[in-house]
């Protein structure tokens, strides 16, 4: 009656690998062009919303 059969005592297979992979992917450096492209997209979407609202009003 060791600790092998009780719940919560066995190591989860792959848990460390999945966590380490997710952590590594969270800190991947992005190219500056990608960041500026996202900023430009947000600006154009907001501008389009403002233009649509003013034309409808």
C-alpha positions as CSV (number, residue, x, y, z in Angstrom):
1,X,0.0,0.0,0.0
2,X,2.6,2.5,-1.1
3,X,1.7,5.8,-2.6
4,X,1.7,4.6,-6.2
5,X,-2.1,3.9,-6.5
6,X,-3.5,7.0,-4.8
7,X,-4.9,9.8,-6.8
8,X,-2.6,12.8,-7.2
9,X,0.6,11.0,-6.5
10,X,1.5,9.8,-10.0
11,X,3.3,12.3,-12.2
12,X,1.3,13.5,-15.2
13,X,3.0,12.4,-18.4
14,X,3.7,15.4,-20.7
15,X,2.5,18.1,-18.3
16,X,5.9,19.7,-18.1
17,X,6.5,19.5,-21.8
18,X,3.1,21.1,-22.7
19,X,3.6,23.8,-20.1
20,X,7.2,24.5,-21.2
21,X,6.1,24.7,-24.8
22,X,3.2,27.1,-24.1
23,X,5.6,29.3,-22.0
24,X,8.2,29.3,-24.8
25,X,5.6,30.2,-27.4
26,X,4.3,33.1,-25.2
27,X,7.7,34.8,-25.3
28,X,8.5,34.5,-29.0
29,X,9.8,37.9,-30.1
30,X,7.7,39.4,-32.9
31,X,9.1,41.3,-35.8
32,X,8.6,45.1,-35.7
33,X,6.8,45.0,-39.1
34,X,4.2,42.6,-37.7
35,X,3.5,44.8,-34.7
36,X,3.2,47.9,-36.8
37,X,0.9,46.1,-39.2
38,X,-1.4,45.2,-36.3
39,X,-1.4,48.8,-35.2
40,X,-2.3,50.0,-38.7
41,X,-5.1,47.5,-39.0
42,X,-6.6,48.7,-35.7
43,X,-6.3,52.3,-36.8
44,X,-8.0,51.6,-40.1
45,X,-10.8,49.6,-38.5
46,X,-11.5,52.3,-36.0
47,X,-11.4,55.0,-38.7
48,X,-13.9,52.9,-40.8
49,X,-16.2,52.6,-37.8
50,X,-16.1,56.4,-37.2
51,X,-16.8,57.1,-40.9
52,X,-19.7,54.6,-41.0
53,X,-21.2,56.0,-37.8
54,X,-21.0,59.6,-39.1
55,X,-22.5,58.7,-42.5
56,X,-25.4,56.8,-40.8
57,X,-26.1,59.7,-38.4
